[in-house]
């Protein structure tokens, strides 16, 4: 039994498109038949038995095809019913045209093979066998009409019988091929979706990786990279460019690995940023491909993480020691003050001042050590630099007894950052004190400049001194490193830790002007975390 699906539109769009195309073929075929008999009469053997019937059937067939096309455009429901209407119209029209053209001898019965093949492509289940059975019955009945009415030989049933077998064979083979194509299409569509999802997942994973990742093809073209690449290179990495334009050192390392099959891990120094990285090469192409993955690991970040772990343990130890030192230190300082009041004279004064100066130095060191344990006590707020910096610089100049003309301020009124206000004062106080100490100590010797980026703000403290020697720049932010005789060596380290606690970065920038000098830059965020 044929299965009639009367529920709505359950067929894929490709079935409806195929049905419309088959109907266009039907309209063209009916139009050709009608035009042939209107122009040539029965000279082409069309309508040789009954020309009027052939003209009438061709006209009705053409009108039905037009009606089917309108219905397909207006109503995309009940696919199987519409398909059955089309096939029945083809069978009835073909048999009537055969009857008007001297029966099976006209050869028009072969036209039903195309209709059945078209129906088998979009039909499912036993429906295509039902169509083949109807066509076979119609052909055999038409031949029976000629045998009974015009005494034709019963042997003439052989050819219609063979054609009927062809109907069934065409329907079965076409339907099986169509099913296989549909299955393959469904598998390919699912694989396409899976591949698209996999590519999306891979991109998200690469973008979120802490290590820099580059995807390089066999011609050295970088197909993809994540933002960490630009951070390691020290400049904005291009899109779809040769690996040599990213880093010649990296290109040579990749060539060595590909040519000689050397070590898959190499240590490189990137001149653009001055960072030392560990490059790891992995072959990722399929068989016959040549896609390579390059993973770049920032060794300085690993060293910094190791240092942070050591300093965390050291900070807990030094905090306990600092608390134990503070009480006797206070007693020594108080005793020296009492002695200074009681004994007067050049020698006692000098010795007592030495005691007081060193006591104050120890007290500063204890305070700095205690600050190491307070970096997590952050209260970020929006700081408007246009209001904050002028008042802060004035206060700093008065407290440090420095002429106000020594400072140049470059700040936009609308510039603002998110920072703990108290900690920002401590950071800038330390930077301005160092800048003044190492500057020429003249007018405009220290410059505070604010530069706005897309979603960041750069805060620069620049002096006109000799700058930091190249061999000392790596040690600038190390704890207890100082070139000042009475310094504690914790100022810059604590300043950087406070910046990190506020999601900011404090770093030393190489001087770009001929005047030289030191340039310390704070990269700050402009939005609440």
C-alpha positions in Angstrom: 0.0 0.0 0.0 1.2 3.5 -0.7 1.8 5.8 2.3 0.0 9.2 2.1 1.6 11.8 4.4 -1.1 14.4 4.8 0.7 16.3 7.6 2.3 19.5 6.6 5.7 20.2 5.0 7.9 17.3 6.1 10.0 17.2 2.9 13.4 18.9 2.5 13.6 22.0 0.3 15.6 20.1 -2.3 12.5 17.9 -2.9 10.3 20.9 -3.6 12.9 22.4 -5.9 13.1 19.1 -7.8 9.3 18.9 -8.1 9.2 22.4 -9.6 11.9 21.5 -12.1 10.1 18.4 -13.2 7.0 20.4 -13.7 8.8 22.9 -15.9 9.9 19.9 -18.0 6.3 18.8 -18.1 5.1 22.2 -19.4 7.8 22.3 -22.1 6.9 18.7 -23.2 3.2 19.5 -23.5 4.0 22.7 -25.3 6.2 20.8 -27.8 3.5 18.2 -28.5 0.8 20.9 -29.0 3.1 23.0 -31.2 4.1 20.0 -33.3 0.5 19.0 -34.2 -0.5 22.7 -34.8 2.3 23.2 -37.2 2.9 19.8 -38.9 -0.4 18.1 -38.4 -0.1 14.3 -38.3 3.0 14.2 -40.5 5.2 13.5 -37.5 2.9 10.5 -36.6 1.5 12.5 -33.6 -2.2 12.1 -33.6 -2.1 9.8 -36.6 -5.2 7.9 -35.3 -7.1 10.9 -33.9 -5.5 14.3 -34.4 -8.3 16.2 -32.6 -7.9 14.0 -29.5 -4.1 14.6 -29.6 -4.6 18.4 -29.8 -7.2 18.3 -27.0 -5.1 16.1 -24.6 -1.9 18.2 -25.3 -3.9 21.4 -24.5 -5.3 20.0 -21.3 -1.9 18.6 -20.3 -0.3 22.0 -20.7 -3.0 23.7 -18.7 -2.6 21.2 -15.9 1.2 21.7 -15.8 0.6 25.5 -15.5 -1.9 24.9 -12.7 0.6 22.6 -10.9 3.3 25.3 -11.2 1.0 27.9 -9.6 0.1 25.5 -6.8 3.7 24.8 -6.1 4.5 28.5 -5.8 1.5 29.2 -3.6 1.2 26.1 -1.4 4.2 24.1 -0.2 2.2 21.5 1.7 1.0 17.9 1.1 4.1 17.0 -0.9 3.1 13.4 -1.6 -0.4 14.4 -2.7 1.0 16.9 -5.2 3.6 14.5 -6.4 0.9 11.8 -7.0 -1.3 14.3 -8.9 1.7 15.1 -11.2 2.5 11.4 -11.9 -1.2 10.5 -12.5 -1.5 13.4 -14.9 1.6 12.1 -16.8 0.3 8.6 -17.0 -3.2 9.6 -18.1 -1.9 12.2 -20.6 0.7 9.8 -22.1 -1.7 6.9 -22.5 -4.3 9.3 -24.2 -1.6 10.7 -26.5 -0.5 7.1 -27.3 -4.1 6.2 -28.1 -4.4 9.1 -30.5 -1.1 8.2 -32.2 -1.7 4.5 -33.1 -1.0 3.0 -29.7 2.3 1.5 -28.6 3.8 1.9 -32.1 4.1 5.7 -31.5 6.9 5.2 -28.9 5.4 7.7 -26.5 5.2 5.1 -23.7 9.0 5.6 -23.2 8.2 9.1 -22.0 6.8 7.6 -18.8 10.3 6.4 -17.8 11.4 10.0 -17.3 8.3 10.7 -15.2 8.8 7.6 -13.1 12.5 8.3 -12.6 11.8 11.9 -11.5 9.1 10.7 -9.1 11.4 8.0 -7.7 14.1 10.6 -6.9 11.8 12.4 -4.4 9.4 9.7 -3.3 9.9 7.4 -0.4 8.7 3.9 0.7 6.3 2.0 -1.6 4.9 5.1 -3.3 7.3 4.8 -6.3 6.2 1.2 -6.8 2.6 2.3 -6.8 3.4 4.8 -9.6 5.2 2.1 -11.6 2.3 -0.3 -11.2 -0.2 2.4 -12.3 1.9 3.1 -15.4 2.2 -0.6 -16.2 -1.5 -1.2 -15.9 -2.3 1.9 -18.0 0.1 0.7 -20.8 -1.3 -2.8 -20.8 -4.9 -1.6 -20.8 -4.1 0.7 -23.7 -2.7 -2.2 -25.6 -5.7 -4.4 -24.7 -7.9 -1.7 -26.3 -6.1 -2.1 -29.6 -6.2 -5.9 -29.5 -9.9 -6.1 -28.7 -11.1 -3.2 -31.0 -8.8 -3.7 -34.0 -7.9 -7.4 -33.8 -4.3 -6.8 -33.3 -2.1 -9.8 -32.5 -1.7 -10.9 -28.8 2.1 -11.0 -29.5 2.0 -7.2 -29.3 1.7 -7.5 -25.5 5.4 -8.5 -25.3 6.8 -5.0 -25.9 4.4 -3.3 -23.4 5.2 -6.0 -20.9 9.0 -5.4 -21.3 8.3 -1.7 -20.9 6.4 -2.3 -17.8 9.3 -4.2 -16.4 11.5 -1.2 -17.3 9.1 1.0 -15.3 9.6 -1.0 -12.2 13.4 -1.3 -12.7 13.7 2.4 -13.3 11.7 3.2 -10.2 13.6 0.8 -8.0 17.1 1.7 -9.2 16.5 5.5 -9.3 15.0 5.4 -5.8 17.9 3.4 -4.4 20.4 5.8 -6.0 18.4 8.8 -4.7 18.4 7.3 -1.2 22.1 6.9 -1.2 22.6 10.4 -2.4 20.3 11.7 0.3 22.2 9.8 3.0 25.5 11.1 1.7 24.1 14.6 1.6 22.9 14.2 5.2 26.3 12.9 6.3 28.1 15.7 4.5 25.8 18.3 6.0 26.4 16.9 9.5 30.1 16.7 8.9 30.1 20.3 7.7 28.4 21.4 10.9 30.8 19.3 13.0 33.8 20.8 11.1 32.4 24.3 11.5 31.9 23.7 15.3 35.4 22.2 15.6 37.0 25.1 13.8 35.1 27.5 16.1 36.2 25.6 19.2 39.8 25.5 18.0 39.8 29.3 17.4 38.4 29.9 20.9 40.9 27.6 22.5 43.8 29.2 20.6 42.6 32.8 21.4 42.4 32.0 25.1 45.7 30.2 25.4 48.3 31.9 27.5 51.1 30.8 25.1 51.4 32.4 21.7 50.3 30.1 18.9 51.0 30.4 15.1 49.6 28.1 12.4 52.1 28.0 9.5 51.6 26.2 6.1 54.3 24.6 4.0 55.0 27.9 2.2 55.8 29.7 5.4 52.5 31.6 5.4 51.0 32.2 8.8 47.4 31.2 8.5 46.3 32.0 12.0 47.7 33.4 15.3 46.4 34.5 18.7 46.8 37.9 20.4 49.7 36.6 22.6 51.9 36.6 19.5 51.8 40.4 19.3 52.6 40.7 23.0 55.7 38.5 22.6 56.8 40.2 19.3 56.4 43.7 20.8 54.4 45.0 17.9 51.1 44.3 16.2 51.4 41.0 14.2 50.1 41.1 10.6 47.4 38.9 9.2 48.2 36.2 6.6 51.9 37.1 6.1 55.1 35.2 5.8 56.8 33.9 8.9 59.9 35.9 8.1 57.9 39.2 8.5 56.9 38.1 12.0 60.4 37.1 13.2 63.5 36.1 11.1 64.8 34.1 14.1 61.6 32.2 14.3 61.6 31.5 10.6 65.1 30.1 10.7 64.2 27.9 13.7 61.2 26.5 11.8 63.3 25.9 8.7 65.9 24.0 10.8 63.3 21.9 12.4 61.6 21.1 9.0 64.8 20.4 7.1 66.8 18.4 9.5 64.1 17.0 11.8 66.0 18.6 14.8 64.7 19.2 18.2 61.1 20.3 18.4 61.9 22.7 21.3 64.3 25.6 20.8 65.1 28.7 22.9 65.0 32.0 21.0 65.5 35.7 21.8 63.0 38.0 20.0 64.8 41.3 19.2 61.5 43.3 18.9 60.5 42.8 22.5 63.8 41.5 23.9 61.9 38.5 25.4 63.3 35.1 25.6 60.9 32.4 24.5 60.8 28.6 24.2 59.5 27.7 20.7 57.9 24.3 20.3 57.1 22.9 16.8 54.4 20.4 16.1 53.4 18.9 12.8 49.6 19.2 12.5 48.9 18.5 8.8 47.1 15.4 7.6 48.8 12.8 5.5 50.5 14.7 2.6 50.0 18.1 4.3 52.5 20.4 5.8 50.8 22.5 8.4 52.9 23.3 11.5 51.9 24.6 14.9 54.4 26.9 16.7 53.9 27.4 20.5 55.8 30.3 22.0 56.2 30.2 25.8 57.4 33.4 27.5 60.3 32.3 29.7 60.3 35.6 31.6 56.7 34.9 32.6 57.8 31.5 34.0 60.7 33.1 35.8 58.4 35.7 37.2 55.9 33.1 38.4 58.7 31.2 40.1 59.9 34.4 41.7 56.4 35.3 42.9 56.2 31.9 44.7 59.6 32.5 46.3 58.7 36.1 47.3 55.4 35.0 48.7 57.1 32.7 51.1 59.8 35.3 51.8 57.1 38.0 52.3 55.5 35.9 55.1 58.8 35.4 56.8 59.9 39.0 56.5 56.6 40.3 57.7 57.0 38.3 60.9 60.6 39.5 61.3 59.5 43.1 60.6 57.0 43.0 63.4 59.7 41.7 65.8 62.1 44.4 64.8 59.7 47.3 65.1 59.4 47.2 68.9 63.2 47.3 69.8 63.7 49.8 66.9 61.2 52.1 68.5 62.9 51.8 71.8 66.3 52.6 70.3 64.9 55.7 68.5 63.2 56.9 71.6 66.3 56.4 73.7 68.4 58.4 71.2 66.0 61.3 71.4 66.2 61.3 75.2 70.0 61.2 75.0 70.0 64.0 72.5 68.1 66.2 74.9 70.3 65.3 77.8 73.8 65.5 76.4 74.9 68.4 74.2 78.1 68.8 72.3 79.6 68.1 68.9 80.6 64.5 69.5 77.4 63.2 71.2 75.3 65.0 68.6 77.0 63.4 65.7 76.7 59.9 67.2 73.1 60.4 68.2 72.2 61.7 64.7 73.8 58.6 63.3 71.7 56.4 65.6 68.5 58.4 64.6 69.3 58.3 60.8 69.8 54.6 60.8 66.8 54.0 63.0 64.7 55.9 60.5 66.2 54.0 57.6 65.3 50.7 59.4 61.8 52.0 60.1 61.3 52.8 56.4 62.5 49.3 55.5 60.1 47.7 58.0 57.3 49.8 56.6 58.2 48.8 53.0 58.3 45.1 54.0 54.9 45.4 55.6 53.5 46.9 52.5 54.4 43.6 50.7 51.7 41.9 52.7 49.0 44.5 51.9 48.8 44.3 48.1 45.5 42.4 48.3 43.8 45.3 50.2 42.8 47.2 47.1 39.8 49.5 46.8 39.7 50.5 43.2 37.8 53.6 42.1 37.6 55.9 39.1 40.4 58.5 39.4 40.1 61.6 37.2 43.7 62.4 36.3 42.9 65.9 35.2 42.0 66.7 38.9 44.2 64.3 40.7 47.7 64.9 39.1 48.0 68.7 39.5 47.1 68.6 43.2 49.3 65.5 43.8 52.3 67.1 42.1 51.9 70.3 44.2 51.6 68.3 47.4 54.7 66.3 46.4 56.7 69.4 45.6 55.9 71.0 48.9 56.6 68.0 51.1 59.9 67.2 49.3 60.8 70.9 49.2 61.3 70.8 45.4 60.5 73.9 43.2 57.2 73.5 41.4 58.9 74.7 38.2 60.8 71.4 38.1 57.7 69.5 37.0 55.9 69.5 33.6 52.4 68.1 33.5 50.7 66.8 30.3 47.3 65.5 31.0 43.9 65.7 29.3 41.0 66.9 31.4 38.8 63.8 30.6 41.5 61.2 31.2 40.6 58.7 34.0 41.7 55.4 35.3 40.5 52.7 37.8 43.0 52.5 40.7 43.2 52.5 44.4 43.7 56.2 45.1 46.0 55.7 48.1 48.1 53.2 46.3 48.3 55.4 43.3 49.7 58.1 45.5 52.3 55.8 46.9 53.4 54.5 43.4 53.6 58.1 41.9 55.4 59.4 45.1 58.1 56.7 44.6 58.4 57.3 40.9 58.6 61.1 41.2 61.2 60.9 44.0 63.4 58.6 41.9 62.9 60.8 38.9 64.0 64.0 40.7 66.9 62.2 42.4 68.4 61.1 39.1 67.5 64.2 37.0 69.5 67.3 36.4 67.3 69.0 39.0 66.5 72.0 36.9 63.4 73.5 35.4 61.1 71.0 33.8 63.5 68.2 34.7 60.6 65.8 35.5 57.7 65.3 33.1 54.4 63.5 33.9 52.5 62.7 30.7 49.2 60.9 30.2 48.4 59.3 26.9 45.1 57.7 26.1 44.7 54.5 24.1 41.6 52.5 23.0 40.7 51.0 26.4 43.9 51.8 28.3 45.7 54.9 29.6 49.5 55.3 29.7 50.9 57.3 32.6 54.6 58.2 32.1 57.1 59.6 34.6 60.1 60.9 32.6 63.3 62.6 33.8 66.1 64.3 31.9 68.9 62.5 33.6 71.3 59.9 32.2 68.8 57.1 32.2 69.2 53.6 33.5 72.3 51.7 32.3 71.5 48.8 30.0 73.1 46.2 32.2 71.0 47.3 35.2 67.6 47.4 33.5 66.9 43.7 34.2 67.4 44.3 37.9 65.3 47.4 38.3 62.2 45.8 39.8 64.0 43.2 41.9 63.6 43.5 45.7 66.4 45.0 47.7 68.2 46.2 44.5 69.3 49.9 44.7 72.0 52.2 43.5 71.2 54.8 46.2 73.4 54.5 49.3 70.6 55.1 51.8 67.8 53.4 49.8 66.1 50.2 50.8 65.8 48.7 47.3 62.0 48.0 47.8 60.5 51.1 46.3 60.2 50.1 42.6 59.3 46.5 43.5 56.5 47.6 45.8 55.3 50.1 43.2 55.1 47.4 40.6 53.3 45.0 43.0 50.7 47.7 43.8 50.2 48.3 40.0 49.7 44.6 39.5 47.1 44.5 42.3 45.2 47.2 40.4 45.4 45.3 37.1 48.0 47.7 35.8 51.5 47.3 34.5 54.6 49.2 35.6 57.5 48.9 33.3 60.7 50.7 32.2 60.6 52.1 28.6 63.7 52.7 26.5 64.2 56.4 25.9 63.3 57.4 22.4 64.7 60.9 22.3 68.2 62.1 22.0 68.0 63.7 25.5 67.8 60.2 27.1 66.6 60.0 30.6 64.5 57.4 32.4 60.9 56.7 31.4 58.7 54.7 33.7 55.2 53.8 32.2 52.1 52.7 34.0 49.5 51.0 31.8 46.1 51.4 33.5 42.6 50.2 32.8 39.7 52.6 32.3 36.8 50.3 33.4 35.9 48.6 36.6 37.0 44.9 36.6 
